Amino acid sequence: NSKMEKKIVLITGASSGIGEGCARKFAMNGYRLILNGRNVEKLVAVKQELEEKYHADVFLLPFDVRDRQAARMALDSLPAGWKEIDILINNAGLVIGVDKEHEGNLDEWDVVIDTDVKALLAMTRFVVPGMVERGRGHVINMGSIAGDYAYPGGSVYCACKAAVKALSDGLRIDLVDTPVRVTNIKPGLVETNFSVVRFRGDKEAADNVYKGIRPLDGDDIAEVVYFAAAVPGHIQIAEVLVMPTNQATGTITYKQK
Ligand code: 8X3
């Protein structure tokens, strides 16, 4: 039946921002969705919207991606019919603060590194063997322009996104003799809750980042993600750098004090 033919996409960090945009875009296009996030209330709201608007088939898989045990258990708990993930969108990510490398809080940076790098790696480690076995699949990592250029106040975050680039390139190499594709999406300025978290809840400081330009939003990035997923299987969009028309490079400067 047609339900069995529909592709399944798992999106981490799907309760807001780029992840939510991707959920909407793939729902619109008839994919079945496994949505991960920590905030169950927000995930339920996204599920409801997608069911109402697009009659989407949505399965919620709430867990903290940093918790490897929880990730393993959640994936194992997927019911029959939901286990064969076609697309893994490693989207969950964050940064806390704009501190200098020699002044920041190591505990906060653990959270950032654990989420942006180690959780992405764990999800890949758990999901990709099934893709290889089935002979189909696609891993789409949310990198960043920050992985191409370090900028003031971005040291650890930029390092994480450089790691995402290396993990994407490495995985693409490791999968070269399989039909599984690997894509690294590298957004520039995108206005989401990301910036609010970066500035530890200071909405004004977050808004300031986008002053005078029209930033991208989660739906804009979802267009690019979807494009990479939708092209024929012999085409591998290895990476995409995507930014607002009025942004030119990654050397964004944040006031640090
Ligand atoms: C976040 C985008 O421009 O702050 O990945 O590096 S930026």
Boltz pocket constraint, residues with backbone or C-beta under 6 A from the ligand:
constraints:
  - pocket:
      binder: B
      contacts: [[A, 143], [A, 144], [A, 145], [A, 146], [A, 187], [A, 188], [A, 189], [A, 190], [A, 250], [A, 252]]
      max_distance: 6.0
